[in-house]
Amino acid sequence: MKRIVAEGIDGASEHFHELVRESRNIDETHIYVGPVDIVIEDPVQVVNCFIRHNPADVLATACTALKDFILEGSWNGEVQAVDNYLDCDVWLKDAEGAELLTYEFAKAAFILQYTAKRLDRPIGHLRLHVENASLHKENFHQFFWCVEDRWDLGLTNFPLNLIQQPSSVFEMELVLALNEKRGMGIQTPFVRKLLLPMLHLLDHLEAKNIEGACYQAKSLPANLDWAEAQKKWMSENFREMSDVDTETKSL
């Protein structure tokens, strides 16, 4: 069993890539690492900047997992108190690096932050236990995409566990935002200022309305890591975003 211990998801990703480079178990599409335990000592960052991705998609996936956890408790992980801190463990059978280090980590980090808010306890460690980890060859070549100035690319400046509204209000608005109607009257800052615009952006991309997606991206708040990551991703993938001014809006 290989073991990775890192302060944040970026460091864990670098160590994971080292294991991938050392592996000789390779087929036509994947590089296999085998069983691995990943320990994140400070799981604040919620978007991985080392593998190319659409931050809006990661955010929507993480919030959907959080909603399901709130409503049904369905999730392949567990949050438990250890010395007054909340630790999180997630168990995965077969996981690709891009999926593991972005979507699975984001799901777990959101649920951990939400639970910490509900129980009013500090966040501890997050552990990902993978029976068979791998990395797609395409992700291997894309691995070292990284934004300028090394943003944390998470919710460091606007953390979920600092939402002012009661958790019951947040729960209601999260469910409302994630339904097909993209509900109106949202008050929770995280949902209203970040999640809803990201969901609308994904709607535009799905409809191949690039102009609408770029307009939505340009309206995202400045100085918020996740929003800046989305603008960066859009500018690298669509010419319409090449003139984006990331300092025109404020939270």
N, C-alpha and C positions, 0 to 999 in steps of 0.2 A: 504494500500500500504506500503510494507516494503521498507526501504531505507538504502543503504550502501554507505558510503563515505570513500574513502581510497586514499592514495597517489599514489599507483601503483596497477597493476593487481594482484600482490601476496597478498597484504593486502586485496583487494576486495575478492579474493578467500577464504581467511581465514574466513572473515565475512560471505560469502555465505555458507561455510561449517557449520558455527555455526547455521545459519537458517535451514539448512538441518537437523542437529542433533536435533533441537527443534521441527521439524515438526512431526505431528502424522498422516498426510495424506499419507499413504503408501499403495501401491498395490504389486502385485507379482514381478514387475520389477523396479518400480520407487518410489522415495520419492519426494513429491510435496511441493514446497515453496509458490506458488501462485504469485500474482503480486509483482514485485520488481523493484526499480530504483537503478542503480549502478552508482555512480559518481567517475570517476578516475581523481584525481586532477593533476597528472603528468604522462600522458600517453606516456612514453618513452619506457617502456618494452613492447615487442611485442610477447613474448612466455610465457605461463603460466607453471611454474615449479611445480605446486601442483597437476596437473592431468597428468597421464602418457599419452604420445603422441609421435608421430614422428615429431620432429621439421622440418624436410625437407618437410613433408606433409603440416604442418601449413604454412610454408614459401611459398610453391607453391600455396596453396589456397589463401593466402593473395595477392600474386602478380597477380594471375588470376583476383581477384576482382578489383585490382588496374588497370589492363589493361582494363577491361570492363568499369570501371568508366571513364578512359581516352577517350576511343573510343565512348562509348554510353551514359555515364552518368547514367548507370543503377546501382542502389544501394538502399538499404532500410535505408539510413541515410541522414544526411544533415550537411554541414560544414558552419558556419556563423561567421562573425566577431562580437566580443563583447568586447568593450573597447580596440580595436586594436589587441586583441588576437583572435585566431581562436579556437572556440569551436566546438564540434562534438556531434550530437545526433543520436542514432540508435534506431529504433522501431522494436520490435520483438513480435510475438504473442505467439508461443509455443517454448521454447528453453530449451534444456538440459544443465546442468552446464558445462560439458566438451566441448560441442559445443560453448556455449555462452562465456566462459572464455578463450577459446583458439582461435578458428577459427573466430568467429564474432568479438572479440576484435582485433585480428591481422588485419583483413580486415579494420576495422575502423581506427586503428592506422596508417596503411600504407597510406590510403587515406588522413588522416589528415596531416601526415608529407609531403606527396606529395603536397597537396594544400598550406601548409605553405611555401614550397620551391617556388612554382609558384608565390605566392603573397608576398613573403618576409615578412612574419609576424610571430611572436612567437606563439607557440602552447599553448592553454589554457586547458580547461577541456574536458573530453570525458564522455558522459552519455549514458548508455544502459537502455532502458525502455522495460521491459518484462511483458507481460500480464499474462503469466503462466509459471513460471520457475520450473524446476525439476532437479533431478539428478538420473542417473541410479545407481542401487545398486552396480554394479561392479565398477563404478567410485568412489563411496563413499569409498569403501575399498582401492582403489588405490590413494586416494586423497593426502596423505602426502608424495608422492615421491618428493624428493628434492635433487638437486645436492650438492656435497660438496662445501664448501666455499660460498654458496649462490650467485652464479652468478645472474646477472639481467636477463640473458637469452633473451636479446633483441638486439637492435641495438645501445646500449648505446655507444659502442666504435667505431661505424662505422655507424652513423645515416643516414637515407635516405635523410634528408634535408640538409646534408653537401656534397652531391655529387657535384663534381666540374663541370661536363659537363652541358651545357644548358639543360633545361627540354625537349626540342624537341629531343635532342640526346638520352636522357634517355628513352623517350617514344618509340622511334623507336627501341631501343635495347631491351626494355622490351617486346614489341610485338614480335620481332624476336626470343627472347629467349624462349618465351612460345608457339611458334608454334611447330609442330611435328618434324621439322628438327633440332631443337636446334641450331640455327644459329651460323655461324663462324664470326670471325672478331669483336667480342664484345670488346668495349673499356671501357664502364662505369664500375668502380671498383666493385660496388655492384652487378651488373649483372654477370660480368666475374668471380669474385673471390668467390662469395657466391651462387647466385641464380643458375647459370648454373651447377656447381658441384652438388648442391642439386637435381636439376632436373634429372641429369644423375644417381644419387644415387637411386632416386625413380624408374627410368627405370630398373635398375638392380634388385631392390627388386620385382618389378612387374613380371620380367622374372625369379624370383627365383634364380638369380645369386648372391648368398650371397658373394662369394669371390670378385666379381666386386664391389658390394656395399661397402664392408669393405675397399677395396683399395681406392675407391673414398672418403670415410669418412676420411681415414687417410691422404688424400692429402689436406683436408680443412685447411685454415689458422689458426694459433694458436692465442691465445689472443683475439679472437673474440667470444663474448658470444654465438651467435647463433651456430657457428661452434663447440664450445666446448660442447654445449648442444646436438648436433647431435652425436658427438663422444661418449658422455656419454650414450645416448639412445642406440646406436649401441652396445656398450660394454656390456650393461645389457641384450641385447636380442640375441646376437650372439657370440658364443665362439671365432670366428675368429677375433673379435675385442678386445679380452682380453689383448693383448699385445700392444695396441695402445699407441703411444708416442705423447701426445698432444702438445709437444713443438718442434717438428721436423720441422715445417713449420712456416714461418713468413709472415705477410701481406705486 
